[in-house]
Amino acid sequence: MKSVQTPRGDSVRSLATVFALAAVTASAPAFAQSEPNAHIVALKLVNAERNVFIAGGTLNGVVEGTDPLREIPTTIVDLSVFGRSLNIVAETLPKKVGAVRFEVKGKRRFTRVETQPPYALFGHTNGKYNTWSPSPGEIFTIRVGACTTATCDRAESVALLYRIKVVACGYGSPNLPHQQGALPAATASPAISVSSFSLISVDAERAIAGMDPIRPGATINLMRTGQRLNVRANICSPAVKSVRFGLNGNRSFNVENVRPWMMAGDKNGVFFEWKPTPGTYTIDATPQLDVVGCGTVGQTSTRTIIGVRGP
């Protein structure tokens, strides 16, 4: 296993700085991109103490360069939910590649090249994951690509971009068995909740008739709605500052900090797309009274879309 470390910065960077670093990374790739002989499938959180993947721990990222308007979605890593003994692992196709190259920007700033699976951002020893013990407030971006060669001087697949924010909010049970030390639970406010969800056409830039709101047990017919969709959470309270969306068990699919509250995100009113395939989807949204933080939270509202039918 080969590891290359670059010096860490000493100053604490702001959220805006992290955004800027992400933009620099996207505009000036450190390695070339060509045919996808090897590529990244997903980044997932693992419990380093137990050496197992964490349920709902798949990170939400974007393919570099596919949509210059789209910002990198923020994945919230809540220590009160996931515990404090963590690592991040890249899944690849094929399962054995030449190497995986990680580039981290933020307070943590380093490059790591892993040549043997499992391809772990913070390394492993004979398959036993090294422990990453982050602190609340950490924000950083990850650029990851798979290579066919062990030197990994360039990527032969499209790179993926991720943004991570570490919090300790106490969502769910604040005393999970794998947690190392109790963390304070967030204050709940039942009066703040999602009143309904609406299905949005990205192409038409408006709600779809018959899906505004989405009724419990609704079925989406992609032949009628089109495949470029988004989901809006409808919230009446003006006090809400952010909304955390979950999708099919991934509790941190996306976090929105400005209205409209869109599951797949938007930028200045331009909707990003969610392209579901036929199947069953469960969407939940949790309103919060601060921006991607740990203040008062409302009730989690959940809707299950019974089925999605495709062309």
HELIX and SHEET records of a PDB file:
HELIX    1   1 LEU A   15  SER A   27  1                                  13    
HELIX    2   2 LEU A   79  PHE A   82  1                                   4    
HELIX    3   3 LEU A  222  THR A  225  1                                   4    
SHEET    1   A 4 VAL A  52  THR A  58  0                                        
SHEET    2   A 4 HIS A  39  ASN A  47 -1                                        
SHEET    3   A 4 LEU A  86  LEU A  93 -1                                        
SHEET    4   A 4 TYR A 119  ALA A 120 -1                                        
SHEET    1   B 3 GLY A  61  VAL A  63  0                                        
SHEET    2   B 3 LEU A 160  VAL A 167 -1                                        
SHEET    3   B 3 THR A  74  ASP A  78  1                                        
SHEET    1   C 5 GLY A  61  VAL A  63  0                                        
SHEET    2   C 5 LEU A 160  VAL A 167 -1                                        
SHEET    3   C 5 ILE A 139  CYS A 147 -1                                        
SHEET    4   C 5 ALA A  99  GLY A 106 -1                                        
SHEET    5   C 5 PHE A 110  GLU A 114 -1                                        
SHEET    1   D 2 HIS A 124  THR A 125  0                                        
SHEET    2   D 2 LYS A 128  TYR A 129 -1                                        
SHEET    1   E 2 ALA A 188  SER A 189  0                                        
SHEET    2   E 2 VAL A 297  GLY A 298  1                                        
SHEET    1   F 4 ARG A 206  ALA A 207  0                                        
SHEET    2   F 4 SER A 196  SER A 201 -1                                        
SHEET    3   F 4 LEU A 229  ASN A 234 -1                                        
SHEET    4   F 4 TRP A 261  MET A 262 -1                                        
SHEET    1   G 5 THR A 219  ASN A 221  0                                        
SHEET    2   G 5 SER A 301  ARG A 309  1                                        
SHEET    3   G 5 GLY A 279  GLN A 288 -1                                        
SHEET    4   G 5 SER A 242  LEU A 247 -1                                        
SHEET    5   G 5 ASN A 250  GLU A 256 -1                                        
SHEET    1   H 2 ASP A 266  LYS A 267  0                                        
SHEET    2   H 2 VAL A 270  PHE A 271 -1                                        
END                                                                             
